[in-house]
């Protein structure tokens, strides 16, 4: 597009360069307020045409809408449900030795989080008071060391 092909926006009156794909009929710039004004003007033009003035109005369209609502009761009340995950849930595995445990704790955060049940991660996040991954990993590491210490004390022979 040539350098001088700038237009004045019909909404904000600032100069803008139209998109090369529709430069012949673009009259509004890309600012959100101007895009809304463009949409409103387009709808007003469409409704202003004689063939569109009673579009979806009248007894036929009213009956059609009522019949659809009768076939789909509560449609507007239903919330969209998130789609199920596309991966299998990882099951927790027992930790064999301290060497494996230290490797496990130093593994990337995503490996650590997917190896634990979601309820445990939620509980740790709740106890820490933040959903930040760094805080969860730090607390998980501390709890893991504490648990190993407790297990080591309970397994040592008492005198």
Phi and psi restraints in degrees (value plus and minus 20) as a CYANA .aco file:
   2 UNK   PHI     -88.9   -48.9
   2 UNK   PSI     138.3   178.3
   3 UNK   PHI     -83.0   -43.0
   3 UNK   PSI     -54.5   -14.5
   4 UNK   PHI    -105.2   -65.2
   4 UNK   PSI     -15.2    24.8
   5 UNK   PHI    -105.4   -65.4
   5 UNK   PSI      41.8    81.8
   6 UNK   PHI    -129.9   -89.9
   6 UNK   PSI     130.3   170.3
   7 UNK   PHI    -144.2  -104.2
   7 UNK   PSI     142.7   182.7
   8 UNK   PHI    -116.8   -76.8
   8 UNK   PSI     106.7   146.7
   9 UNK   PHI     -84.9   -44.9
   9 UNK   PSI     116.9   156.9
  10 UNK   PHI     -92.3   -52.3
  10 UNK   PSI     -33.4     6.6
  11 UNK   PHI    -119.3   -79.3
  11 UNK   PSI     -81.1   -41.1
  12 UNK   PHI    -113.1   -73.1
  12 UNK   PSI     -29.2    10.8
  13 UNK   PHI      45.1    85.1
  13 UNK   PSI      -1.5    38.5
  14 UNK   PHI    -112.3   -72.3
  14 UNK   PSI     133.7   173.7
  15 UNK   PHI     -95.7   -55.7
  15 UNK   PSI     121.0   161.0
  16 UNK   PHI    -166.9  -126.9
  16 UNK   PSI     140.1   180.1
  17 UNK   PHI    -117.4   -77.4
  17 UNK   PSI      99.6   139.6
  18 UNK   PHI     -86.1   -46.1
  18 UNK   PSI     132.9   172.9
  19 UNK   PHI     -82.4   -42.4
  19 UNK   PSI     114.6   154.6
  20 UNK   PHI     -80.4   -40.4
  20 UNK   PSI     -45.5    -5.5
  21 UNK   PHI     -95.2   -55.2
  21 UNK   PSI     -45.7    -5.7
  22 UNK   PHI    -156.8  -116.8
  22 UNK   PSI      17.5    57.5
  23 UNK   PHI     -84.7   -44.7
  23 UNK   PSI     -41.4    -1.4
  24 UNK   PHI     -90.1   -50.1
  24 UNK   PSI     -46.6    -6.6
  25 UNK   PHI    -150.2  -110.2
  25 UNK   PSI     -11.3    28.7
  26 UNK   PHI     -99.7   -59.7
  26 UNK   PSI     101.8   141.8
  27 UNK   PHI    -138.6   -98.6
  27 UNK   PSI     -26.0    14.0
  28 UNK   PHI    -143.7  -103.7
  28 UNK   PSI     127.0   167.0
  29 UNK   PHI     -99.1   -59.1
  29 UNK   PSI    -196.7  -156.7
  30 UNK   PHI    -114.2   -74.2
  30 UNK   PSI     -10.7    29.3
  31 UNK   PHI     -85.2   -45.2
  31 UNK   PSI     123.3   163.3
  32 UNK   PHI     -74.7   -34.7
  32 UNK   PSI     -60.9   -20.9
  33 UNK   PHI     -85.9   -45.9
  33 UNK   PSI     -58.7   -18.7
  34 UNK   PHI     -92.6   -52.6
  34 UNK   PSI     -55.2   -15.2
  35 UNK   PHI     -84.1   -44.1
  35 UNK   PSI     -59.2   -19.2
  36 UNK   PHI     -85.3   -45.3
  36 UNK   PSI     -59.9   -19.9
  37 UNK   PHI     -85.6   -45.6
  37 UNK   PSI     -58.3   -18.3
  38 UNK   PHI     -82.5   -42.5
  38 UNK   PSI     -63.2   -23.2
  39 UNK   PHI     -84.0   -44.0
  39 UNK   PSI     -63.7   -23.7
  40 UNK   PHI     -84.0   -44.0
  40 UNK   PSI     -61.7   -21.7
  41 UNK   PHI     -86.2   -46.2
  41 UNK   PSI     -59.3   -19.3
  42 UNK   PHI     -83.9   -43.9
  42 UNK   PSI     -64.6   -24.6
  43 UNK   PHI     -84.7   -44.7
  43 UNK   PSI     -59.7   -19.7
  44 UNK   PHI     -84.0   -44.0
  44 UNK   PSI     -60.1   -20.1
  45 UNK   PHI     -82.9   -42.9
  45 UNK   PSI     -63.1   -23.1
  46 UNK   PHI     -84.8   -44.8
  46 UNK   PSI     -64.2   -24.2
  47 UNK   PHI     -90.4   -50.4
  47 UNK   PSI     -41.9    -1.9
  48 UNK   PHI     -93.6   -53.6
  48 UNK   PSI     -38.0     2.0
  49 UNK   PHI     -92.0   -52.0
  49 UNK   PSI     119.3   159.3
  50 UNK   PHI     -78.8   -38.8
  50 UNK   PSI     -56.6   -16.6
  51 UNK   PHI     -92.9   -52.9
  51 UNK   PSI     -33.7     6.3
  52 UNK   PHI    -128.3   -88.3
  52 UNK   PSI     -21.0    19.0
  53 UNK   PHI     -85.7   -45.7
  53 UNK   PSI     -53.4   -13.4
  54 UNK   PHI    -132.3   -92.3
  54 UNK   PSI      13.2    53.2
  55 UNK   PHI     -86.0   -46.0
  55 UNK   PSI     107.8   147.8
  56 UNK   PHI      37.7    77.7
  56 UNK   PSI      12.4    52.4
  57 UNK   PHI    -144.5  -104.5
  57 UNK   PSI     137.4   177.4
  58 UNK   PHI      89.1   129.1
  58 UNK   PSI     149.5   189.5
  59 UNK   PHI     -85.8   -45.8
  59 UNK   PSI     -52.2   -12.2
  60 UNK   PHI     -85.6   -45.6
  60 UNK   PSI     -67.7   -27.7
  61 UNK   PHI     -90.8   -50.8
  61 UNK   PSI     -52.2   -12.2
  62 UNK   PHI     -84.2   -44.2
  62 UNK   PSI     -66.4   -26.4
  63 UNK   PHI     -84.0   -44.0
  63 UNK   PSI     -59.3   -19.3
  64 UNK   PHI     -83.4   -43.4
  64 UNK   PSI     -63.3   -23.3
  65 UNK   PHI     -85.8   -45.8
  65 UNK   PSI     -60.4   -20.4
  66 UNK   PHI     -86.1   -46.1
  66 UNK   PSI     -59.5   -19.5
  67 UNK   PHI     -84.8   -44.8
  67 UNK   PSI     -60.9   -20.9
  68 UNK   PHI     -83.6   -43.6
  68 UNK   PSI     -63.9   -23.9
  69 UNK   PHI     -84.3   -44.3
  69 UNK   PSI     -53.3   -13.3
  70 UNK   PHI     -88.0   -48.0
  70 UNK   PSI     -55.4   -15.4
  71 UNK   PHI     -96.9   -56.9
  71 UNK   PSI     -40.7    -0.7
  72 UNK   PHI    -146.1  -106.1
  72 UNK   PSI      46.2    86.2
  73 UNK   PHI     -86.6   -46.6
  73 UNK   PSI     118.8   158.8
  74 UNK   PHI      52.0    92.0
  74 UNK   PSI      -4.6    35.4
  75 UNK   PHI     -76.1   -36.1
  75 UNK   PSI     -64.4   -24.4
  76 UNK   PHI     -95.8   -55.8
  76 UNK   PSI     -33.5     6.5
  77 UNK   PHI    -107.5   -67.5
  77 UNK   PSI     -39.6     0.4
  78 UNK   PHI     -91.0   -51.0
  78 UNK   PSI     112.9   152.9
  79 UNK   PHI    -111.7   -71.7
  79 UNK   PSI     130.6   170.6
  80 UNK   PHI     -95.0   -55.0
  80 UNK   PSI     113.8   153.8
  81 UNK   PHI    -115.5   -75.5
  81 UNK   PSI     120.6   160.6
  82 UNK   PHI     -87.1   -47.1
  82 UNK   PSI     124.9   164.9
  83 UNK   PHI     -90.2   -50.2
  83 UNK   PSI     130.1   170.1
  84 UNK   PHI     -86.8   -46.8
  84 UNK   PSI     135.4   175.4
  85 UNK   PHI     -84.4   -44.4
  85 UNK   PSI     129.4   169.4
  86 UNK   PHI    -114.5   -74.5
  86 UNK   PSI     -11.8    28.2
  87 UNK   PHI    -144.9  -104.9
  87 UNK   PSI     138.7   178.7
  88 UNK   PHI     -94.3   -54.3
  88 UNK   PSI     129.2   169.2
  89 UNK   PHI     -99.4   -59.4
  89 UNK   PSI     110.1   150.1
  90 UNK   PHI     -97.7   -57.7
  90 UNK   PSI     115.5   155.5
  91 UNK   PHI    -111.3   -71.3
  91 UNK   PSI     128.6   168.6
  92 UNK   PHI     -90.8   -50.8
  92 UNK   PSI     117.4   157.4
  93 UNK   PHI    -136.4   -96.4
  93 UNK   PSI     126.9   166.9
  94 UNK   PHI     -86.8   -46.8
  94 UNK   PSI     123.4   163.4
  95 UNK   PHI    -107.6   -67.6
  95 UNK   PSI     106.4   146.4
  96 UNK   PHI    -100.4   -60.4
  96 UNK   PSI     -78.5   -38.5
  97 UNK   PHI    -153.0  -113.0
  97 UNK   PSI     149.8   189.8
  98 UNK   PHI     -86.6   -46.6
  98 UNK   PSI     -55.3   -15.3
  99 UNK   PHI     -82.5   -42.5
  99 UNK   PSI     -63.9   -23.9
 100 UNK   PHI     -85.9   -45.9
 100 UNK   PSI     -56.6   -16.6
 101 UNK   PHI     -84.2   -44.2
 101 UNK   PSI     -62.8   -22.8
 102 UNK   PHI     -85.8   -45.8
 102 UNK   PSI     -55.4   -15.4
 103 UNK   PHI     -86.9   -46.9
 103 UNK   PSI     -60.4   -20.4
 104 UNK   PHI     -82.8   -42.8
 104 UNK   PSI     -62.4   -22.4
 105 UNK   PHI     -89.9   -49.9
 105 UNK   PSI     -53.3   -13.3
 106 UNK   PHI    -105.5   -65.5
 106 UNK   PSI     -21.6    18.4
 107 UNK   PHI     -89.9   -49.9
 107 UNK   PSI     144.3   184.3
 108 UNK   PHI     -76.1   -36.1
 108 UNK   PSI     133.1   173.1
 109 UNK   PHI     -77.4   -37.4
 109 UNK   PSI     -62.6   -22.6
 110 UNK   PHI     -82.6   -42.6
 110 UNK   PSI     -57.5   -17.5
 111 UNK   PHI     -84.2   -44.2
 111 UNK   PSI     -60.7   -20.7
 112 UNK   PHI     -85.2   -45.2
 112 UNK   PSI     -64.9   -24.9
 113 UNK   PHI     -89.7   -49.7
 113 UNK   PSI     -57.8   -17.8
 114 UNK   PHI     -96.1   -56.1
 114 UNK   PSI     -36.6     3.4
 115 UNK   PHI    -102.6   -62.6
 115 UNK   PSI     -34.6     5.4
 116 UNK   PHI    -124.4   -84.4
 116 UNK   PSI     129.0   169.0
 117 UNK   PHI     -83.6   -43.6
 117 UNK   PSI     126.8   166.8
 118 UNK   PHI     -79.6   -39.6
 118 UNK   PSI     -53.1   -13.1
 119 UNK   PHI     -87.2   -47.2
 119 UNK   PSI     -55.0   -15.0
 120 UNK   PHI     -86.4   -46.4
 120 UNK   PSI     -63.2   -23.2
 121 UNK   PHI     -83.0   -43.0
 121 UNK   PSI     -62.2   -22.2
 122 UNK   PHI     -83.1   -43.1
 122 UNK   PSI     -59.4   -19.4
 123 UNK   PHI     -84.9   -44.9
 123 UNK   PSI     -63.9   -23.9
 124 UNK   PHI     -83.5   -43.5
 124 UNK   PSI     -64.0   -24.0
 125 UNK   PHI     -81.2   -41.2
 125 UNK   PSI     -57.7   -17.7
 126 UNK   PHI     -86.6   -46.6
 126 UNK   PSI     -63.8   -23.8
 127 UNK   PHI     -86.0   -46.0
 127 UNK   PSI     -59.8   -19.8
 128 UNK   PHI     -92.4   -52.4
 128 UNK   PSI     -52.6   -12.6
 129 UNK   PHI      69.5   109.5
 129 UNK   PSI      -5.2    34.8
 130 UNK   PHI    -173.3  -133.3
 130 UNK   PSI     125.0   165.0
 131 UNK   PHI    -110.3   -70.3
 131 UNK   PSI      -9.0    31.0
 132 UNK   PHI     -89.5   -49.5
 132 UNK   PSI     113.5   153.5
 133 UNK   PHI     -81.9   -41.9
 133 UNK   PSI     -59.4   -19.4
 134 UNK   PHI     -81.0   -41.0
 134 UNK   PSI     -62.4   -22.4
 135 UNK   PHI     -87.9   -47.9
 135 UNK   PSI     -58.0   -18.0
 136 UNK   PHI     -85.3   -45.3
 136 UNK   PSI     -62.7   -22.7
 137 UNK   PHI     -84.8   -44.8
 137 UNK   PSI     -63.5   -23.5
 138 UNK   PHI     -80.8   -40.8
 138 UNK   PSI     -65.2   -25.2
 139 UNK   PHI     -88.5   -48.5
 139 UNK   PSI     -60.2   -20.2
 140 UNK   PHI     -81.9   -41.9
 140 UNK   PSI     -61.7   -21.7
 141 UNK   PHI     -82.4   -42.4
 141 UNK   PSI     -64.8   -24.8
 142 UNK   PHI     -83.7   -43.7
 142 UNK   PSI     -63.8   -23.8
 143 UNK   PHI     -85.8   -45.8
 143 UNK   PSI     -57.2   -17.2
 144 UNK   PHI     -84.9   -44.9
 144 UNK   PSI     -64.2   -24.2
 145 UNK   PHI     -84.3   -44.3
 145 UNK   PSI     -61.2   -21.2
 146 UNK   PHI     -82.5   -42.5
 146 UNK   PSI     -64.3   -24.3
 147 UNK   PHI     -82.4   -42.4
 147 UNK   PSI     -60.7   -20.7
 148 UNK   PHI     -84.4   -44.4
 148 UNK   PSI     -60.1   -20.1
 149 UNK   PHI     -83.1   -43.1
 149 UNK   PSI     -62.8   -22.8
 150 UNK   PHI     -84.3   -44.3
 150 UNK   PSI     -64.4   -24.4
 151 UNK   PHI     -84.7   -44.7
 151 UNK   PSI     -58.1   -18.1
 152 UNK   PHI     -86.3   -46.3
 152 UNK   PSI     -58.2   -18.2
 153 UNK   PHI     -87.8   -47.8
 153 UNK   PSI     -60.0   -20.0
 154 UNK   PHI     -92.4   -52.4
 154 UNK   PSI     -41.7    -1.7
 155 UNK   PHI    -111.5   -71.5
 155 UNK   PSI     -34.0     6.0
 156 UNK   PHI     -94.4   -54.4
 156 UNK   PSI     123.5   163.5
 157 UNK   PHI     -86.5   -46.5
 157 UNK   PSI     119.4   159.4
 158 UNK   PHI    -112.2   -72.2
 158 UNK   PSI     123.9   163.9
